[in-house]
Amino acid sequence: MKYLLSLVLYCAAMPAYAGTLENVLPLSEDNQAREGLPLSDQSGEFNLRNLGANLNNSSEDKHNIQKIYNALPNLSVVHVPKDSRWDGTILSPDPNKHINWLFDGTYSGEYSHPPGDGDATISFKNGLQVSRMDTNTNNFITSPSIFFYWNDDSKYCGAYCYNWQQYSAATFSAISGPTSSGNTSPVSISLRSYGQGPSSSYDVGLPVSVWKYGQNSVWGLNVVTNDLSGKSPNAFASWNEFDMWTNGLDIKSWDKRFGAPQAGHRSVFYISGSHYDASSWHANYDMSAVSRGKGGVTSPSLINVQAADHNNYIWYPAESGKTGSSHPVFPVPTRINATIRNGIMSVSRVLNGDIKTNDYITGANPVDPVRVTGQIRGANGKEGVYTVDSKNAHTDTDEALYSTPEVVDGSVKWQFGEETNSSISSVMWITGNNNQDGYDTVVGIDKGIYINNAIIDSTLSKMPSKSAVVRMAPGQVIDFSGNGTRDGANKHTFDYENGALHYKVNGVSVISIRDDGSLQSELPSRLPLMTRAQIRAYPSPKKGMEIYDIDDNVPVVYTSKGWKLVALSDMPE
């Protein structure tokens, strides 16, 4: 069984050009004699001890293993017995020779490199270890171990059937038992980077890449932490943690860029979103439509074209073919709002252009484009009721859709896809059970942390007139008086409610600005108090400025003719 596992693992790990299975079977007696090697054992693999190695890790033995290595045919499978003390060192590895080493024990410590150059190494001590070292990555073929799974089952019912099972190429699971002290993980990923090329390359601890070709929803990273203890949380009860340990200033305090809004060189959490740059149209090019049947993995040949409105759009082949010799005209899509049910499309709005018979309707729904077959009522090509060629297609609501014809180009039929420029609805969306669950703090900054620029800085962004840096619902407050304690919260706040912006002290409105722009003071206002000499010396006074003259005990107003006393009289009884 062990040898069967060894052979299976070898076949999964060997380079793509390894050839047929006969390449890894033992040499015939005549061929081995010509190579100067002893017979392989009956398992069908070479045994390094049978080839003449002592495996005592001495210098003499390493030179002997080098000679054996030199004589081994390419793609040989070499078994190293568990009592071996050899550390796996090949004194002069050949980057063009690939040996597959099977260790019953281990070849050396955790971070010592495996034998050979580009060799696949499998060790069975304390579990399974698959490793390889490459000194020339130009010869890199594939990873030392590959787990691959292909799901092509169209009958699987997923999230809509409350079935959250994920079919994975590999599953790692672990149990931290009732008597465990913790520190248990199903997968441990560790990267040590020693390179000195800061701009030419980068090392990634966990690269996750997802390619979306169809209408299945894709999640780049799904992290779920469940607390099923039924007990009050303590210590680090449930966290998703991002740590960064560094030395020195990222942007130096004397750098001219210090304090300016920028990503900088270090980022604990960096988020990027942008549109996909599809290729431009080319004459006489083969174009592929997306795969539809089982076993297909063809991705669509997307192109980016500019229409007459000077906007760029994505088109894809409805059918595979070759483009023509001249650039076709790609029309501006007609933007509409419509509902599709049972072969009927009800259009509530046409923003531009006209809907034409044989146009295709595209959008998030229906999943596959439907063709307009006629108009039942309404102004020609405008708002009204239309028939489409599918009774199964539907939209959930009065959705935003596009209406465009197919574009014939050589033997290619182009289907409109989307606008090139993209948007993302939310960078971070927080949810839970409505009116039941809560978060104490969404974004918190710990004490002793210096904010050199701002907690939120939007100065570099482009914001249309309806955008806002912060938008709140009526009654929600901005607190200016927080001191890190619950008792110190909300002593001085801004909020909007009942048609006015309020400045409140201890929850009581002091000043309000109504929707019509009028200012209302809830408490008596107080003029600044100054002596006559201070008033006369006041720098750059402006018309209408008021100050209380404590020498004359009257208000004064600044006019075009200087400061003037305000005449006062007694308040009647």
NUVO-105720 format. One record per residue (C-alpha): residue in three letters; x, y negated, z. Coordinates in steps of 0.5 Angstrom, whole numbers, plus 500, padded with zeros to 3 digits. Layout:
<atoms>
AlaXYZ ...
</atoms>
This chain:
<atoms>
Met500500500 Lys506495502 Tyr509496495 Leu502495491 Leu501489495 Ser509487493 Leu507488486 Val501484486 Leu504478490 Tyr510478485 Cys505478479 Ala501472482 Ala508468483 Met512470477 Pro513465472 Ala508464466 Tyr514467461 Ala515473465 Gly512478460 Thr509485461 Leu509489467 Glu514493464 Asn519488465 Val519489472 Leu519497472 Pro526500474 Leu530501468 Ser531508465 Glu537512468 Asp541511461 Asn540503461 Gln542503469 Ala548506467 Arg550501462 Glu548495467 Gly553499472 Leu547499477 Pro545505481 Leu538508480 Ser532505483 Asp528508489 Gln522512487 Ser518506489 Gly519503482 Glu523497485 Phe531496486 Asn533497493 Leu539492495 Arg542497500 Asn542502494 Leu545498490 Gly551498494 Ala550492499 Asn552493507 Leu547487509 Asn551485515 Asn551478512 Ser559478512 Ser563474507 Glu565480504 Asp558483503 Lys556476500 His561477495 Asn559484494 Ile551481493 Gln554476488 Lys556482484 Ile550486484 Tyr546479483 Asn550478476 Ala549485474 Leu541485475 Pro537484469 Asn532478469 Leu526479472 Ser528484477 Val524486483 Val529487489 His527490496 Val531488502 Pro530493508 Lys527490514 Asp534491518 Ser538487513 Arg542481517 Trp543478510 Asp541470510 Gly539470503 Thr545466500 Ile547467493 Leu554464492 Ser553462485 Pro546463483 Asp544463475 Pro538458474 Asn537462468 Lys536468471 His529469476 Ile530475481 Asn524477485 Trp526478492 Leu521482497 Phe524482504 Asp521486509 Gly524482514 Thr526475513 Tyr532472509 Ser534466514 Gly531460518 Glu524456516 Tyr528451512 Ser534455509 His533456502 Pro531462499 Pro536466495 Gly537465487 Asp535458483 Gly528459481 Asp527466484 Ala520468487 Thr522470494 Ile517474499 Ser518475506 Phe513480510 Lys516478517 Asn511475522 Gly506475516 Leu507473509 Gln512468506 Val512466499 Ser518461497 Arg522459492 Met528453491 Asp529450484 Thr535446483 Asn533444476 Thr526442476 Asn526441468 Asn525449469 Phe519448473 Ile514453471 Thr509453476 Ser508454484 Pro511460488 Ser504462489 Ile497461486 Phe490462488 Phe485461482 Tyr478462482 Trp473461476 Asn466460478 Asp461460472 Asp455462475 Ser449458473 Lys444461477 Tyr447459484 Cys442454488 Gly446449492 Ala445443496 Tyr437443494 Cys437450497 Tyr440448503 Asn446452501 Trp452449503 Gln457455501 Gln463453497 Tyr466458493 Ser474457494 Ala480460491 Ala483461498 Thr480461505 Phe484460511 Ser481460518 Ala483461525 Ile480462532 Ser482458538 Gly479463543 Pro476462550 Thr482462553 Ser487459548 Ser490452550 Gly489449543 Asn494447538 Thr491452533 Ser490450525 Pro488454520 Val493451515 Ser499447516 Ile502442511 Ser509439512 Leu513435507 Arg520433509 Ser523428504 Tyr530426503 Gly530423497 Gln533416496 Gly529413490 Pro523408492 Ser521406486 Ser522412481 Ser518417485 Tyr514419491 Asp513425495 Val506427497 Gly504431503 Leu497433501 Pro495431493 Val488432492 Ser486431485 Val479432482 Trp477432475 Lys469430473 Tyr467433466 Gly460434467 Gln454432471 Asn456436478 Ser457431484 Val464432486 Trp467430493 Gly475428493 Leu475430500 Asn470433505 Val472433512 Val467435517 Thr468435525 Asn462439529 Asp462438536 Leu458444538 Ser460445546 Gly453441548 Lys458438553 Ser460431554 Pro466429550 Asn473428554 Ala480426551 Phe480426544 Ala474430543 Ser472429536 Trp477425531 Asn479424524 Glu486421525 Phe491418521 Asp498416524 Met504412521 Trp511412525 Thr515407523 Asn521402524 Gly522395522 Leu517390519 Asp514391513 Ile514384510 Lys519380514 Ser517374518 Trp522370514 Asp519372508 Lys516367504 Arg510372503 Phe509373510 Gly502373512 Ala499372505 Pro494377503 Gln497383500 Ala497391500 Gly505391503 His509397502 Arg506401508 Ser499403508 Val495407513 Phe489408509 Tyr490405502 Ile484406497 Ser484405490 Gly478405485 Ser478403477 His476405471 Tyr478411466 Asp482408460 Ala480412455 Ser484413448 Ser482408442 Trp479411436 His483414431 Ala482416424 Asn482423422 Tyr483426429 Asp480432432 Met475431437 Ser472436442 Ala465436445 Val464438453 Ser464446454 Arg457448455 Gly457456455 Lys460460460 Gly467461459 Gly468454456 Val473449459 Thr474444454 Ser473437456 Pro470431452 Ser475427447 Leu473420450 Ile474414446 Asn474406449 Val471402443 Gln469394443 Ala462392441 Ala460386438 Asp458383445 His466384446 Asn464389452 Asn468395452 Tyr464402452 Ile465409453 Trp463414447 Tyr464422447 Pro462427442 Ala456430442 Glu459435437 Ser466437436 Gly469435429 Lys474430426 Thr473423425 Gly473419418 Ser478415415 Ser475408417 His472406424 Pro465406424 Val460401427 Phe459402435 Pro453398436 Val451394443 Pro447399447 Thr440396449 Arg439396456 Ile432398459 Asn428400465 Ala424406464 Thr421412467 Ile421419463 Arg416424465 Asn413430461 Gly415427454 Ile413420455 Met418414457 Ser414408460 Val419402459 Ser418396464 Arg423392461 Val428391455 Leu434386457 Asn437386450 Gly436389443 Asp430394441 Ile429401442 Lys428405435 Thr426411433 Asn431417434 Asp435413439 Tyr438417445 Ile436415452 Thr442416457 Gly443414464 Ala444418471 Asn438421469 Pro436425465 Val442429465 Asp442430458 Pro440425453 Val433425450 Arg431422443 Val426417442 Thr421420437 Gly416415437 Gln412409440 Ile405410443 Arg403402445 Gly407396446 Ala410391442 Asn415394437 Gly421396440 Lys420393447 Glu416394453 Gly411400452 Val410407452 Tyr414412447 Thr415419446 Val421423447 Asp423430445 Ser424433451 Lys418435456 Asn423437461 Ala427431462 His425426468 Thr427420472 Asp426420479 Thr424412479 Asp424406474 Glu431407472 Ala436403469 Leu438406462 Tyr441405455 Ser438406448 Thr443407443 Pro443411436 Glu448417435 Val454414431 Val456419425 Asp463419424 Gly466424419 Ser464430422 Val463428429 Lys457425432 Trp458420437 Gln454419443 Phe454413448 Gly456415455 Glu457409459 Glu460402460 Thr468402461 Asn469397467 Ser466400473 Ser464399480 Ile463403486 Ser457402491 Ser461402497 Val468403500 Met466406506 Trp459408508 Ile457409515 Thr450413517 Gly447418522 Asn440420524 Asn436414524 Asn434410531 Gln438416534 Asp445416533 Gly450410534 Tyr457408534 Asp460404540 Thr465400535 Val466401527 Val473398527 Gly477396533 Ile483393534 Asp487395540 Lys490391545 Gly498389544 Ile497389536 Tyr499383532 Ile495381526 Asn499377522 Asn494375517 Ala487377518 Ile483383520 Ile479381514 Asp482377508 Ser478376501 Thr482370499 Leu484374493 Ser477377491 Lys473375485 Met466374488 Pro459372484 Ser455367487 Lys450372490 Ser456376494 Ala458374501 Val464376505 Val460378511 Arg452379510 Met448380516 Ala440381518 Pro436376522 Gly437377529 Gln444380528 Val450375532 Ile457373531 Asp460373538 Phe465367539 Ser466369546 Gly468376547 Asn474378552 Gly474385551 Thr469386557 Arg462388556 Asp460382561 Gly464377557 Ala460379550 Asn455374547 Lys456368551 His457363545 Thr454366538 Phe451365531 Asp445368529 Tyr439367524 Glu432368525 Asn425365525 Gly428361519 Ala434357522 Leu441358524 His442358531 Tyr448356535 Lys447359542 Val450359549 Asn448365554 Gly442367549 Val439360549 Ser439356542 Val443349543 Ile443347536 Ser439349530 Ile439348522 Arg433350519 Asp432352512 Asp430345509 Gly437343512 Ser434339518 Leu439339524 Gln435340531 Ser439340538 Glu435343543 Leu439340549 Pro441332549 Ser447330545 Arg452326549 Leu456321545 Pro464321547 Leu466316552 Met471311551 Thr474304554 Arg473298550 Ala481298548 Gln480305546 Ile475304541 Arg478298538 Ala484302537 Tyr481308535 Pro484310528 Ser481310521 Pro473309524 Lys468310519 Lys461307518 Gly456310522 Met460312528 Glu458312535 Ile461312541 Tyr459310548 Asp463304551 Ile464305558 Asp466298560 Asp460295557 Asn455301559 Val452301552 Pro453305545 Val457302540 Val456303532 Tyr462302527 Thr459298521 Ser462294515 Lys463288520 Gly467292525 Trp464295532 Lys457293534 Leu454293541 Val447297541 Ala442292545 Leu439296550 Ser432295554 Asp429299560 Met425304559 Pro417303561 Glu414306567 
</atoms>
